[in-house]
Every structure is written in structure tokens, then in C-alpha cells.
Amino acid sequence: MTPTSNYIRCLERELHYTEWGAGHDEAVIAWHGLARTGRDMDDIAEHLAQRYRVICPDTLGRGLSQWSPLPAQEYCLAFYGQLAAALLDQLGLEQVLWLGTSMGGAIGLKAAAGPLRGRIRRMVLNDVGPQLADSAIQRIRSYAGSPPAFARVSELEQYFRTVYKPYGAMNDAQWRRLTETSTRRLSDGRVTPHYDPAMVMQFTHHADDYALWEAWDSLDLPVLCLRGEHSDLLLPEVADAMRNRGPRAVVVTIAGCGHAPTLNTPEQYALVERFFAA
């Protein structure tokens, strides 16, 4: 199945998204992580597209979406949630299923308690919750805030293989696709990850952006949380608390990976598909 590549204007910002399974009525929003792009969702989107229309946005400042002219104001969960609501409105989607990896899950959580309240029927959070480990945030900031540049794409691929090793098992073709859909060339000819480095302003100008217990406790919808066995971002005690308060999530541990599971195996497909179909 071949996806379509699309551009749409939301709140005066151009967003890019890929769409799979356009003929289906029920829609899934599949939203990527902090320094990634919507193409990370290719594998699971292709699988879900047998039953659902799957929309995979590039967040503002990532991939092929516009970079924000107001980074200190707009690189934050609140604005991402407003963009998500505008995206659903323009696509004519009254209710959706939500699948979010890391930041993409946090956007869904925040939006489900705000501009998308009542419009997300079921939500899958991929290795994210209403409280994140500070040490992991610092680790992510250390590489995301100062993206390296390389003379060769093959060198950038080796960098991705190193920093994203916790994703779990990926074959050579998957690493190559991740690299080629995450690369932009600088004016001096070198290649670097495909995002606006200013997006890390989220952590300085919105320091409490990921403190989401209040939003979590207000939710009234089914939630499935997938936690990487070795995740340093979503700690076991936070996952346990997610089981016991707010929407009382179902928490499933994904063996053999950390932050965050790649969502590229039949077992992971089945977890998401069964939960959405329940």
C-alpha cells in the first residue's frame, strides 16, 4: 500500500502529513516523537491501513512541516494540540483514535484534556506518560538541541543507529529508511537531522510542559500504554501510577527495547490493533 504525501495550512502554519488507507471511515492519528518525523510510523500505519485511515503528521519544525517563526511561543504541547485540533477540523474528522510515540503521546494526552476533549475515542501512548524522568530528558536534550552534521549520509545513518539503539530490533532497510526520511542538507553540503534545533526551546520556555498529571486525572477514555522494558523516560513507578489513577491505563511492557518501541513487529501491531478494535 502506498501512502499519499499532503500539505495543509493550520493556524497559519503549513503542516505535512502522510495518509494511508484513505478509503476507510474510521481514522487513526499516528504522531511521532520529539526529534523525529511522521515517517517513523510507516510500518504500523501500513498495517493499520487495512482497516483504518491513518494520518501521520510531521510536527511543526520537523520533517517537511514549516519551521515556526515564533519558536519560543509555538514549540510546546499547547500549540501542538491546537494544531492537531485544526488538522482534524480541516480533514473533517469528528472523532479519532490516537497513537503517539513519546512527544506524540504527550500531545495526545494534553489535547484529550483540552482542545480535543471528547474527540479521541481511544489512545495508545508509546513509552510516555504524565511524568518523565529528568535524566532521560537531559539525555534527549543533549543530542536533540545540537544536532550533528556529517559529510556523508552513511555517517548520519551510523549516528542514528547509535542514538536510537533503544528503539529495538530494526533491519538494515529500516535504518536506511529512517535515515533518508530524517535528513536535510545544510548550505555547506553537510547533512543533519531534519528538524529545527530551536524546537528544544520547549524545555526552557515551557519547563513544566511534560508535567501532565492534572490532565491525566481528567481523562475519561480507554488508554493503552506501551512501555519499553529498558525505558529511562517512562519509569516503572510512573507506569504503575498510570494503572491506578485517571483513566487507569492498561500497561504492557515491550521486551528488548528502551525508549521507545519502534512499532514494527507483528506483536506490537497486534497490541495496538486489538486495543483500537475493542
C-alpha positions as CSV (number, residue, x, y, z in Angstrom):
1,M,0.0,0.0,0.0
2,T,1.4,3.4,-1.0
3,P,0.7,6.5,1.2
4,T,0.0,9.9,-0.1
5,S,2.0,13.0,0.8
6,N,0.0,16.0,1.7
7,Y,0.3,19.6,2.9
8,I,-2.3,21.6,4.9
9,R,-2.4,25.0,6.5
10,C,-3.4,25.0,10.2
11,L,-3.3,28.2,12.3
12,E,-1.3,29.9,9.5
13,R,1.3,27.2,9.6
14,E,1.9,24.6,6.9
15,L,1.9,21.0,8.1
16,H,2.9,18.0,6.1
17,Y,1.4,14.6,6.7
18,T,1.3,11.2,5.1
19,E,-2.0,9.4,4.7
20,W,-2.6,5.7,4.5
21,G,-5.9,3.8,3.8
22,A,-7.8,6.9,2.6
23,G,-10.9,4.8,1.8
24,H,-11.7,3.9,5.4
25,D,-14.2,5.9,7.5
26,E,-12.5,5.5,10.9
27,A,-9.3,7.4,11.4
28,V,-6.1,7.0,13.4
29,I,-3.8,9.9,14.2
30,A,-0.2,8.5,14.5
31,W,2.1,11.1,15.9
32,H,5.9,10.8,16.2
33,G,8.4,11.7,18.9
34,L,10.4,14.8,19.7
35,A,13.1,14.9,17.1
36,R,11.5,12.5,14.6
37,T,9.1,12.7,11.7
38,G,5.8,11.1,10.7
39,R,7.6,8.6,8.5
40,D,8.6,6.7,11.7
41,M,5.0,5.4,11.7
42,D,5.3,3.9,8.2
43,D,5.3,0.2,9.3
44,I,2.4,0.3,11.7
45,A,0.5,2.8,9.5
46,E,0.7,0.4,6.6
47,H,-0.6,-2.4,8.8
48,L,-3.4,-0.4,10.3
49,A,-4.4,0.9,6.9
50,Q,-6.0,-2.4,6.2
51,R,-8.8,-1.2,8.4
52,Y,-8.3,2.5,9.2
53,R,-7.5,5.8,7.6
54,V,-4.1,6.7,9.1
55,I,-2.8,10.2,9.3
56,C,0.9,10.7,10.2
57,P,1.7,14.4,10.7
58,D,5.2,16.0,10.8
59,T,5.1,18.2,13.9
60,L,5.7,21.9,13.4
61,G,9.5,22.3,12.9
62,R,10.1,18.6,11.9
63,G,10.3,16.8,8.6
64,L,8.6,18.6,5.8
65,S,6.4,20.8,8.0
66,Q,7.1,24.5,8.3
67,W,9.5,25.7,11.0
68,S,7.9,28.1,13.5
69,P,8.7,31.8,13.1
70,L,7.9,32.1,16.8
71,P,9.8,29.2,18.3
72,A,9.7,30.2,21.9
73,Q,5.9,30.5,21.8
74,E,4.9,27.7,19.5
75,Y,7.2,24.8,20.2
76,C,5.1,23.5,23.1
77,L,2.4,20.9,23.8
78,A,-0.4,23.5,24.0
79,F,0.3,24.8,20.5
80,Y,0.8,21.4,19.1
81,G,-2.6,20.4,20.5
82,Q,-4.2,23.4,18.8
83,L,-2.6,22.4,15.5
84,A,-3.9,18.9,16.0
85,A,-7.4,20.2,16.6
86,A,-7.2,22.4,13.5
87,L,-5.9,19.4,11.5
88,L,-8.8,17.3,12.5
89,D,-11.3,20.1,11.7
90,Q,-9.9,20.6,8.2
91,L,-9.8,16.9,7.5
92,G,-13.4,16.6,8.7
93,L,-12.6,14.2,11.5
94,E,-15.0,14.5,14.4
95,Q,-13.6,11.6,16.4
96,V,-10.3,9.7,16.0
97,L,-8.1,7.0,17.6
98,W,-4.7,8.3,18.7
99,L,-1.4,6.6,18.6
100,G,1.5,8.7,19.9
101,T,5.2,7.9,20.5
102,S,6.9,9.9,23.2
103,M,6.1,13.6,22.4
104,G,3.3,12.4,20.1
105,G,1.7,10.7,23.0
106,A,2.1,13.7,25.2
107,I,0.4,15.9,22.6
108,G,-2.5,13.4,22.5
109,L,-2.7,13.4,26.3
110,K,-2.7,17.2,26.6
111,A,-5.1,17.6,23.7
112,A,-7.5,15.0,25.0
113,A,-7.8,17.0,28.2
114,G,-8.2,20.3,26.2
115,P,-9.0,21.1,22.6
116,L,-9.7,17.5,21.6
117,R,-11.7,16.5,24.7
118,G,-14.4,14.1,23.6
119,R,-12.9,13.7,20.1
120,I,-10.2,11.0,20.9
121,R,-12.1,7.7,21.4
122,R,-9.1,5.5,22.5
123,M,-5.5,6.4,22.9
124,V,-2.2,4.4,22.7
125,L,0.8,6.1,24.5
126,N,4.1,4.6,23.2
127,D,6.6,4.9,26.1
128,V,5.3,8.2,27.5
129,G,3.2,9.2,30.5
130,P,2.2,12.2,32.6
131,Q,5.6,12.3,34.3
132,L,9.0,11.9,32.6
133,A,12.4,11.1,34.2
134,D,14.6,14.2,34.3
135,S,17.7,12.3,33.5
136,A,16.2,11.0,30.2
137,I,15.0,14.5,29.3
138,Q,18.6,15.7,29.7
139,R,19.9,12.8,27.6
140,I,17.5,13.7,24.8
141,R,18.2,17.4,25.0
142,S,22.0,16.6,24.8
143,Y,21.6,15.2,21.3
144,A,18.5,17.0,20.0
145,G,19.5,20.5,20.9
146,S,22.8,20.4,19.0
147,P,22.2,18.1,16.0
148,P,25.5,17.0,14.4
149,A,26.3,17.4,10.8
150,F,28.2,15.0,8.6
151,A,29.8,15.0,5.1
152,R,28.1,11.7,4.2
153,V,24.6,10.3,4.6
154,S,26.2,7.0,5.7
155,E,27.8,8.7,8.6
156,L,24.5,10.2,9.6
157,E,22.9,6.7,9.5
158,Q,25.6,5.4,11.9
159,Y,24.8,8.3,14.2
160,F,21.1,7.4,14.1
161,R,21.9,3.7,14.7
162,T,23.7,4.8,17.9
163,V,21.3,7.3,19.4
164,Y,18.2,5.3,18.5
165,K,19.6,1.9,19.5
166,P,17.0,1.7,22.3
167,Y,14.2,1.5,19.7
168,G,14.7,-2.2,19.5
169,A,15.3,-4.5,16.5
170,M,15.5,-2.8,13.2
171,N,16.9,-4.3,10.0
172,D,19.2,-2.5,7.5
173,A,16.4,-1.4,5.2
174,Q,14.5,0.1,8.2
175,W,17.6,2.0,9.3
176,R,18.2,3.3,5.8
177,R,14.6,4.5,5.5
178,L,14.8,6.2,8.9
179,T,17.9,8.0,7.8
180,E,16.7,9.0,4.4
181,T,13.4,10.3,5.8
182,S,15.2,12.2,8.5
183,T,17.9,14.0,6.6
184,R,18.3,17.6,5.4
185,R,21.4,19.1,3.7
186,L,22.9,22.3,5.0
187,S,24.2,25.2,2.9
188,D,27.8,23.8,3.2
189,G,26.7,20.5,1.8
190,R,26.8,18.5,5.0
191,V,23.8,16.5,6.2
192,T,22.0,16.8,9.5
193,P,18.7,15.5,11.1
194,H,15.6,17.0,9.6
195,Y,14.3,19.3,12.3
196,D,14.6,22.8,13.6
197,P,17.1,22.8,16.5
198,A,15.1,25.6,18.1
199,M,12.4,23.1,19.0
200,V,14.3,22.4,22.2
201,M,13.2,25.8,23.4
202,Q,10.2,23.8,24.7
203,F,12.3,22.7,27.6
204,T,13.5,26.3,28.6
205,H,10.4,28.4,27.8
206,H,7.9,25.7,28.9
207,A,9.8,23.9,31.6
208,D,6.8,22.1,33.0
209,D,5.3,21.1,29.7
210,Y,5.5,17.4,30.4
211,A,4.1,17.6,33.9
212,L,0.7,16.2,32.9
213,W,-0.8,14.5,36.0
214,E,-3.6,17.1,36.2
215,A,-4.5,16.4,32.5
216,W,-4.1,12.7,33.1
217,D,-6.5,12.6,36.0
218,S,-9.1,14.5,34.0
219,L,-9.3,11.9,31.2
220,D,-12.2,9.6,30.7
221,L,-11.2,7.4,27.8
222,P,-9.5,4.0,27.4
223,V,-5.7,4.2,27.3
224,L,-3.1,1.6,26.4
225,C,0.4,2.4,27.5
226,L,3.3,0.5,25.8
227,R,6.5,0.8,27.9
228,G,9.9,-0.2,26.7
229,E,11.4,-2.8,29.1
230,H,14.5,-0.7,29.5
231,S,13.0,2.7,29.1
232,D,14.7,5.5,31.0
233,L,12.0,8.0,30.2
234,L,8.8,6.3,31.5
235,L,9.9,4.8,34.8
236,P,8.1,1.7,36.2
237,E,6.7,3.6,39.2
238,V,5.0,6.1,36.9
239,A,3.6,3.3,34.7
240,D,2.2,1.7,37.9
241,A,0.6,5.0,38.9
242,M,-1.0,5.3,35.4
243,R,-2.7,2.0,36.1
244,N,-4.3,3.2,39.3
245,R,-5.4,6.8,38.7
246,G,-7.1,8.9,36.0
247,P,-8.2,6.7,33.1
248,R,-6.5,3.7,34.7
249,A,-4.4,2.7,31.7
250,V,-3.6,-0.8,30.5
251,V,0.2,-1.0,30.7
252,V,2.1,-3.5,28.5
253,T,5.9,-3.9,28.7
254,I,7.6,-4.4,25.4
255,A,10.7,-6.6,25.8
256,G,14.1,-6.0,24.3
257,C,13.9,-2.2,23.9
258,G,14.1,1.1,25.7
259,H,12.7,4.5,24.7
260,A,10.8,4.0,22.5
261,P,9.5,0.8,20.9
262,T,9.6,1.1,17.1
263,L,6.1,-0.3,16.5
264,N,7.5,-2.5,13.7
265,T,6.7,-6.1,14.7
266,P,3.6,-8.3,14.4
267,E,3.3,-8.5,18.2
268,Q,3.3,-4.7,18.5
269,Y,0.8,-4.4,15.6
270,A,-1.5,-6.8,17.4
271,L,-1.4,-4.9,20.7
272,V,-2.4,-1.7,19.0
273,E,-4.9,-3.2,16.6
274,R,-6.7,-5.2,19.4
275,F,-6.9,-2.2,21.6
276,F,-8.4,0.0,18.9
277,A,-10.9,-2.6,17.9
278,A,-12.1,-3.3,21.4
